């Protein structure tokens, strides 16, 4: 199952990276970054609801938030 998640993540990242590059030629890059992060958050919440964890700790949420901020900075 982990391999399937990793492959799906890599494919989604590649598609989003390509589309983001195309969109940033037409729209301001901060708008593309914001919409990309918002879409990622919505997708993550949907995935979390479909594949619930046995327990979620505060540290897990903090690491997820740090990852999101790091991704946003890298996208900018």
C-alpha atoms as an extended CHARMM CRD file, in Angstrom:
* protein
*
        76  EXT
         1         1  UNK       CA              0.0000000000        0.0000000000        0.0000000000  PROA      1               0.0000000000
         2         2  UNK       CA              2.8980000000        2.3600000000        0.7880000000  PROA      2               0.0000000000
         3         3  UNK       CA              4.3600000000        1.9210000000       -2.6830000000  PROA      3               0.0000000000
         4         4  UNK       CA              1.0070000000        2.7890000000       -4.2530000000  PROA      4               0.0000000000
         5         5  UNK       CA              0.7440000000        5.9490000000       -2.1390000000  PROA      5               0.0000000000
         6         6  UNK       CA              4.3120000000        6.9610000000       -3.0330000000  PROA      6               0.0000000000
         7         7  UNK       CA              3.7330000000        6.4110000000       -6.7480000000  PROA      7               0.0000000000
         8         8  UNK       CA              0.4510000000        8.3200000000       -6.6670000000  PROA      8               0.0000000000
         9         9  UNK       CA              2.1290000000       11.1620000000       -4.7920000000  PROA      9               0.0000000000
        10        10  UNK       CA              4.9680000000       11.3540000000       -7.3100000000  PROA      10              0.0000000000
        11        11  UNK       CA              2.5790000000       11.3820000000      -10.2750000000  PROA      11              0.0000000000
        12        12  UNK       CA              0.4030000000       14.0860000000       -8.6990000000  PROA      12              0.0000000000
        13        13  UNK       CA              3.4360000000       16.1890000000       -7.8360000000  PROA      13              0.0000000000
        14        14  UNK       CA              4.7680000000       15.9470000000      -11.3790000000  PROA      14              0.0000000000
        15        15  UNK       CA              1.4420000000       16.9370000000      -12.9220000000  PROA      15              0.0000000000
        16        16  UNK       CA              0.9300000000       19.8260000000      -10.5170000000  PROA      16              0.0000000000
        17        17  UNK       CA              4.4980000000       21.0530000000      -11.0230000000  PROA      17              0.0000000000
        18        18  UNK       CA              4.0510000000       21.0740000000      -14.7980000000  PROA      18              0.0000000000
        19        19  UNK       CA              0.6480000000       22.7730000000      -14.6910000000  PROA      19              0.0000000000
        20        20  UNK       CA              1.9210000000       25.3050000000      -12.1390000000  PROA      20              0.0000000000
        21        21  UNK       CA              4.7690000000       26.2240000000      -14.4640000000  PROA      21              0.0000000000
        22        22  UNK       CA              2.3670000000       26.7550000000      -17.3360000000  PROA      22              0.0000000000
        23        23  UNK       CA             -0.0480000000       28.7910000000      -15.1880000000  PROA      23              0.0000000000
        24        24  UNK       CA              2.7010000000       30.9990000000      -13.7710000000  PROA      24              0.0000000000
        25        25  UNK       CA              3.2840000000       32.3390000000      -17.2830000000  PROA      25              0.0000000000
        26        26  UNK       CA             -0.2680000000       33.7060000000      -17.3730000000  PROA      26              0.0000000000
        27        27  UNK       CA             -1.0900000000       34.4170000000      -13.7210000000  PROA      27              0.0000000000
        28        28  UNK       CA              1.0460000000       35.9630000000      -10.9510000000  PROA      28              0.0000000000
        29        29  UNK       CA              3.1860000000       33.3290000000       -9.2560000000  PROA      29              0.0000000000
        30        30  UNK       CA              1.8380000000       34.0740000000       -5.7560000000  PROA      30              0.0000000000
        31        31  UNK       CA             -1.6820000000       33.2780000000       -6.9660000000  PROA      31              0.0000000000
        32        32  UNK       CA             -0.4700000000       29.9830000000       -8.4420000000  PROA      32              0.0000000000
        33        33  UNK       CA              1.3480000000       29.1560000000       -5.1980000000  PROA      33              0.0000000000
        34        34  UNK       CA             -1.6880000000       29.9700000000       -3.0510000000  PROA      34              0.0000000000
        35        35  UNK       CA             -4.0430000000       27.9100000000       -5.2010000000  PROA      35              0.0000000000
        36        36  UNK       CA             -1.5630000000       25.0370000000       -5.2960000000  PROA      36              0.0000000000
        37        37  UNK       CA             -1.2550000000       24.9910000000       -1.5270000000  PROA      37              0.0000000000
        38        38  UNK       CA             -5.0210000000       25.2760000000       -1.0790000000  PROA      38              0.0000000000
        39        39  UNK       CA             -5.5800000000       22.3740000000       -3.4730000000  PROA      39              0.0000000000
        40        40  UNK       CA             -2.9900000000       20.3020000000       -1.6370000000  PROA      40              0.0000000000
        41        41  UNK       CA             -4.6510000000       21.0180000000        1.6920000000  PROA      41              0.0000000000
        42        42  UNK       CA             -8.0740000000       20.0210000000        0.3660000000  PROA      42              0.0000000000
        43        43  UNK       CA             -6.6540000000       16.8350000000       -1.1340000000  PROA      43              0.0000000000
        44        44  UNK       CA             -4.8730000000       15.9760000000        2.1370000000  PROA      44              0.0000000000
        45        45  UNK       CA             -8.0380000000       16.5230000000        4.1770000000  PROA      45              0.0000000000
        46        46  UNK       CA            -10.0050000000       14.3380000000        1.7560000000  PROA      46              0.0000000000
        47        47  UNK       CA             -7.3730000000       11.6070000000        1.9380000000  PROA      47              0.0000000000
        48        48  UNK       CA             -7.3390000000       11.8210000000        5.7320000000  PROA      48              0.0000000000
        49        49  UNK       CA            -11.0970000000       11.3180000000        5.8160000000  PROA      49              0.0000000000
        50        50  UNK       CA            -10.9220000000        8.3250000000        3.4650000000  PROA      50              0.0000000000
        51        51  UNK       CA             -7.9590000000        6.6600000000        5.1800000000  PROA      51              0.0000000000
        52        52  UNK       CA             -8.3300000000        7.5050000000        8.8650000000  PROA      52              0.0000000000
        53        53  UNK       CA             -5.4520000000        6.9510000000       11.2860000000  PROA      53              0.0000000000
        54        54  UNK       CA             -5.8330000000        5.1130000000       14.5500000000  PROA      54              0.0000000000
        55        55  UNK       CA             -4.5530000000        8.1670000000       16.4060000000  PROA      55              0.0000000000
        56        56  UNK       CA             -3.2580000000       11.5950000000       15.4410000000  PROA      56              0.0000000000
        57        57  UNK       CA             -0.9020000000       13.3980000000       17.7780000000  PROA      57              0.0000000000
        58        58  UNK       CA             -0.1810000000       17.1100000000       17.9330000000  PROA      58              0.0000000000
        59        59  UNK       CA              3.3700000000       16.4500000000       16.7470000000  PROA      59              0.0000000000
        60        60  UNK       CA              1.9850000000       14.8170000000       13.5950000000  PROA      60              0.0000000000
        61        61  UNK       CA             -0.0810000000       17.9110000000       12.8000000000  PROA      61              0.0000000000
        62        62  UNK       CA              2.8890000000       20.1870000000       13.4930000000  PROA      62              0.0000000000
        63        63  UNK       CA              5.1300000000       18.2070000000       11.1250000000  PROA      63              0.0000000000
        64        64  UNK       CA              2.4160000000       18.3920000000        8.4730000000  PROA      64              0.0000000000
        65        65  UNK       CA              2.1200000000       22.1530000000        8.9000000000  PROA      65              0.0000000000
        66        66  UNK       CA              5.9030000000       22.5800000000        8.7060000000  PROA      66              0.0000000000
        67        67  UNK       CA              5.9090000000       20.5050000000        5.5360000000  PROA      67              0.0000000000
        68        68  UNK       CA              3.2010000000       22.6760000000        4.0010000000  PROA      68              0.0000000000
        69        69  UNK       CA              5.0490000000       25.8890000000        4.8400000000  PROA      69              0.0000000000
        70        70  UNK       CA              8.2750000000       24.4290000000        3.4390000000  PROA      70              0.0000000000
        71        71  UNK       CA              6.5020000000       23.4590000000        0.2270000000  PROA      71              0.0000000000
        72        72  UNK       CA              5.0020000000       26.9330000000       -0.1160000000  PROA      72              0.0000000000
        73        73  UNK       CA              8.3880000000       28.5930000000        0.3560000000  PROA      73              0.0000000000
        74        74  UNK       CA              9.9650000000       26.2270000000       -2.1790000000  PROA      74              0.0000000000
        75        75  UNK       CA              7.1900000000       26.9520000000       -4.6850000000  PROA      75              0.0000000000
        76        76  UNK       CA              7.7140000000       30.7010000000       -4.3290000000  PROA      76              0.0000000000
